[in-house]
Amino acid sequence: IADNIAYVGSTDGYLYALDAWNGDLIWKYKTGDLIESTPAIVNGKVYTGGDDGYVYCLSAVDGSLIWRQRPSPSDEKVLGNGRMISLWPIRTSVLVDRGVVYCGAGVFPYEGIYICALNAADGSSVWKNDTIGDRAHELSYGGISPHGYLLASDETLYVPAGRAMPAVGDQVPRGGVDADVQRSRELALLAPDVDEIAGIHHDIETLAERAAGRDNVDCI
């Protein structure tokens, strides 16, 4: 909810903007497939992604398309839940932090998993990690299959993996992206020293491995 407007993704593929007080429809935008996660609203723009494999940036005022970007290499489809979906659906939230849009594309490690950072202004690529699904170590723990709500601290990006163990890594090189003082907000329970974990570009570790044996968690 932002400025008394509720932005809601739906299984019918529409992103709806509703009056938060009475539920009246303000606008709706049709994407290519269902939307699982809550959209991010930053600086008058709405960011979302879905099972069509695309990330969308829309005007919060009227729902007009500002940009659309596909992190994956092609529009290849696969049968999923009784319909054809992208082989690399966006099953994470779309997180916006200081001018950068983060998302995860793909759910099948052997088909390729993409953790992506896009420029929030125009959707251009800032960086992309396309090697996570190749790591045998992660696969032995159920695989890195990005699914759920991303979380970012000042230096660290936290990538949920559905029922498997989440991955934690460096957030982003700051060069080349204009600073944005606003960010979307997420909530998570973390171990006290989890900010020390790093390596989305290098050696990804699972959160559970580093947090094992700890009784206390912090809510940030």
C-alpha positions as CSV (number, residue, x, y, z in Angstrom):
1,I,0.0,0.0,0.0
2,A,1.3,3.5,-0.9
3,D,-0.6,6.8,-0.9
4,N,-3.8,5.0,0.0
5,I,-3.6,2.7,-3.0
6,A,-3.2,-1.1,-2.7
7,Y,-1.2,-2.7,-5.4
8,V,-2.0,-6.4,-5.8
9,G,-0.7,-9.1,-8.1
10,S,-3.1,-11.9,-9.1
11,T,-3.2,-15.4,-10.5
12,D,-5.1,-14.0,-13.6
13,G,-1.9,-12.1,-14.6
14,Y,-3.2,-8.7,-13.8
15,L,-1.6,-6.2,-11.4
16,Y,-4.4,-4.2,-9.8
17,A,-4.3,-0.8,-8.2
18,L,-7.2,-0.5,-5.7
19,D,-8.5,2.3,-3.5
20,A,-7.3,1.2,0.0
21,W,-10.4,2.6,1.6
22,N,-13.2,1.2,-0.5
23,G,-11.6,-1.3,-2.9
24,D,-12.6,0.5,-6.1
25,L,-10.5,-0.2,-9.1
26,I,-8.1,2.6,-10.1
27,W,-6.3,0.8,-12.9
28,K,-5.1,-2.7,-13.9
29,Y,-2.3,-3.9,-16.1
30,K,-2.1,-7.3,-17.8
31,T,1.2,-9.2,-17.6
32,G,2.0,-12.5,-19.4
33,D,1.2,-14.8,-16.5
34,L,0.4,-15.0,-12.8
35,I,2.1,-12.8,-10.2
36,E,3.0,-14.4,-6.9
37,S,4.7,-11.8,-4.9
38,T,3.9,-8.3,-3.5
39,P,4.9,-5.5,-5.8
40,A,7.5,-2.9,-4.8
41,I,6.5,0.8,-4.9
42,V,9.3,3.3,-5.1
43,N,9.4,6.9,-6.4
44,G,6.0,6.8,-8.1
45,K,6.8,3.5,-9.8
46,V,5.5,0.0,-9.3
47,Y,7.9,-3.0,-9.9
48,T,6.7,-6.6,-10.2
49,G,7.6,-9.9,-11.9
50,G,5.7,-13.1,-12.7
51,D,5.6,-16.5,-14.2
52,D,6.1,-15.0,-17.7
53,G,9.7,-14.4,-16.8
54,Y,9.6,-10.6,-17.1
55,V,10.2,-7.8,-14.6
56,Y,7.8,-4.9,-15.1
57,C,8.1,-1.2,-14.1
58,L,4.8,0.7,-14.2
59,S,3.6,4.2,-13.4
60,A,1.9,4.1,-10.0
61,V,-0.5,6.8,-11.2
62,D,-2.1,5.2,-14.2
63,G,-0.4,1.7,-14.7
64,S,1.3,2.6,-17.9
65,L,4.3,0.6,-18.8
66,I,7.7,2.3,-18.3
67,W,9.9,-0.7,-19.1
68,R,9.8,-4.5,-19.2
69,Q,12.9,-6.7,-18.9
70,R,13.5,-10.4,-19.2
71,P,16.5,-11.6,-17.1
72,S,16.6,-15.0,-18.7
73,P,18.1,-15.9,-22.1
74,S,14.9,-16.7,-24.0
75,D,11.1,-16.9,-24.0
76,E,11.2,-20.8,-23.7
77,K,8.2,-22.3,-22.0
78,V,7.5,-25.3,-19.9
79,L,4.4,-26.9,-18.5
80,G,3.7,-25.8,-14.9
81,N,0.5,-26.1,-12.9
82,G,-1.5,-26.9,-15.9
83,R,-0.4,-24.1,-18.1
84,M,2.7,-23.0,-20.1
85,I,5.0,-20.7,-18.1
86,S,8.5,-19.4,-18.6
87,L,11.3,-21.8,-18.0
88,W,12.7,-19.1,-15.8
89,P,9.7,-17.6,-13.9
90,I,10.2,-14.7,-11.5
91,R,9.2,-16.4,-8.2
92,T,11.0,-14.0,-5.9
93,S,9.8,-10.5,-4.9
94,V,11.2,-7.6,-6.9
95,L,13.3,-5.6,-4.4
96,V,14.3,-2.0,-5.1
97,D,17.2,-0.5,-3.3
98,R,19.0,2.8,-4.1
99,G,18.3,2.7,-7.8
100,V,18.8,-1.0,-8.3
101,V,16.1,-3.6,-8.9
102,Y,16.9,-7.2,-7.6
103,C,15.1,-10.4,-8.6
104,G,15.6,-14.1,-9.1
105,A,14.6,-15.9,-12.3
106,G,14.2,-19.6,-12.6
107,V,13.3,-22.5,-10.3
108,F,15.0,-25.4,-11.8
109,P,18.7,-25.4,-10.9
110,Y,19.8,-27.6,-13.9
111,E,18.0,-25.3,-16.3
112,G,19.9,-22.2,-15.0
113,I,19.2,-19.8,-12.2
114,Y,19.6,-16.1,-12.5
115,I,20.1,-13.6,-9.7
116,C,19.8,-10.2,-11.3
117,A,20.4,-6.5,-10.6
118,L,18.7,-4.1,-13.0
119,N,18.8,-0.3,-13.3
120,A,15.5,0.9,-11.8
121,A,15.3,3.8,-14.2
122,D,15.4,1.9,-17.5
123,G,15.7,-1.9,-16.7
124,S,19.2,-2.2,-18.1
125,S,21.4,-4.8,-16.6
126,V,23.7,-3.9,-13.7
127,W,25.0,-7.4,-13.1
128,K,23.7,-11.0,-13.4
129,N,24.8,-14.2,-11.6
130,D,24.0,-17.1,-13.9
131,T,26.2,-19.8,-12.2
132,I,24.2,-20.5,-9.0
133,G,22.4,-23.5,-10.4
134,D,25.6,-25.1,-11.4
135,R,26.9,-25.5,-7.8
136,A,26.9,-29.1,-6.6
137,H,27.2,-28.0,-3.0
138,E,23.9,-26.1,-3.1
139,L,22.2,-28.9,-5.0
140,S,23.1,-31.3,-2.2
141,Y,21.1,-29.1,0.2
142,G,18.0,-29.1,-2.0
143,G,19.2,-26.6,-4.7
144,I,19.1,-22.9,-5.0
145,S,15.7,-22.3,-6.4
146,P,14.8,-18.6,-5.7
147,H,11.3,-18.4,-4.4
148,G,10.1,-15.8,-1.8
149,Y,10.9,-12.4,-0.6
150,L,14.3,-10.9,-1.2
151,L,15.9,-8.9,1.6
152,A,18.8,-6.4,1.4
153,S,20.9,-4.7,4.1
154,D,23.4,-2.0,3.2
155,E,25.9,-4.5,1.9
156,T,24.2,-7.9,1.7
157,L,21.5,-9.5,-0.5
158,Y,19.5,-12.4,1.0
159,V,18.0,-14.8,-1.5
160,P,15.2,-17.1,-0.3
161,A,15.0,-20.6,-1.9
162,G,11.5,-21.8,-1.1
163,R,11.7,-24.8,1.2
164,A,15.5,-25.1,0.6
165,M,18.2,-23.2,2.4
166,P,18.5,-19.5,1.5
167,A,21.7,-18.0,0.0
168,V,23.3,-14.8,1.2
169,G,25.8,-12.7,-0.7
170,D,27.3,-9.3,-1.6
171,Q,24.6,-6.9,-2.7
172,V,25.9,-5.0,-5.7
173,P,28.9,-3.0,-7.0
174,R,27.8,0.6,-6.6
175,G,29.4,2.1,-9.8
176,G,27.2,3.2,-12.6
177,V,23.9,3.4,-10.8
178,D,22.4,6.7,-9.6
179,A,21.7,6.7,-5.9
180,D,18.0,6.5,-4.9
181,V,17.3,7.4,-1.3
182,Q,14.1,5.3,-1.3
183,R,13.9,1.6,-1.1
184,S,11.1,-1.0,-0.9
185,R,10.8,-2.8,2.4
186,E,11.0,-6.4,3.5
187,L,11.0,-8.2,6.8
188,A,13.1,-11.3,7.8
189,L,14.5,-13.1,10.8
190,L,18.3,-13.2,10.8
191,A,21.1,-14.5,12.9
192,P,23.0,-11.8,14.8
193,D,26.1,-11.8,12.6
194,V,24.5,-12.7,9.3
195,D,25.8,-9.5,7.7
196,E,29.3,-11.1,7.7
197,I,28.2,-13.6,5.1
198,A,29.1,-12.6,1.5
199,G,29.6,-13.9,-2.0
200,I,26.7,-13.7,-4.4
201,H,29.4,-13.1,-7.1
202,H,31.9,-15.5,-5.6
203,D,31.4,-18.3,-3.1
204,I,27.7,-18.5,-2.1
205,E,27.1,-20.0,1.3
206,T,23.8,-21.1,2.8
207,L,22.3,-19.1,5.7
208,A,21.7,-22.3,7.6
209,E,25.3,-23.3,7.5
210,R,26.5,-20.1,9.1
211,A,23.5,-19.8,11.5
212,A,23.6,-23.4,12.7
213,G,23.6,-23.7,16.5
214,R,22.5,-20.2,17.2
215,D,19.6,-19.7,19.5
216,N,19.0,-15.9,19.0
217,V,17.8,-14.1,15.9
218,D,17.3,-10.5,15.2
219,C,14.4,-9.0,13.4
220,I,15.4,-6.3,10.9
